[in-house]
């Protein structure tokens, strides 16, 4: 079960690969944030999810929110995946699996390869408190993005 609504969101600093090199990614103080945990780059469901969210980024911006995708892939693999699929979301590498453990969204032994992030969505309020938390039943299921937007709007 993911961490509960009403909990203080675990803070983190992860790496993201950009045109400027490796940069730190953290929860933005005073700004609502949507965290989207996903199992692996270059997989069908993850690609579909992040292409769809990229296409709808304006809706999140209109709600004043930042969107961060987190997986256990390296920042270099995430960057290649984003470029190959025109993904415009900030992607952060949890290669050491510390953040997926802190948010309690570890998916054990995905396809027999190892532990990854489960597919999950969190809305973190500007006060650092979890406003919405969802881990999908399987990695093939997508989060309820209408509920995510409703949590941001409230």
Secondary structure, DSSP 8 states (H G I E B T S, - for coil): ----TTSB----EEEEEETTEEEEEE--TTS-EEEEE-S-TT-HHHHHHHHHHHHTHHHHHHTT-EEEEEESS-HHHHHHHHHHHT--SEEEE-TT-HHHHHTT-EEEEETTTEEEE--EEEEE-TTSBEEEEEE-SSTTS---HHHHHHHHH-
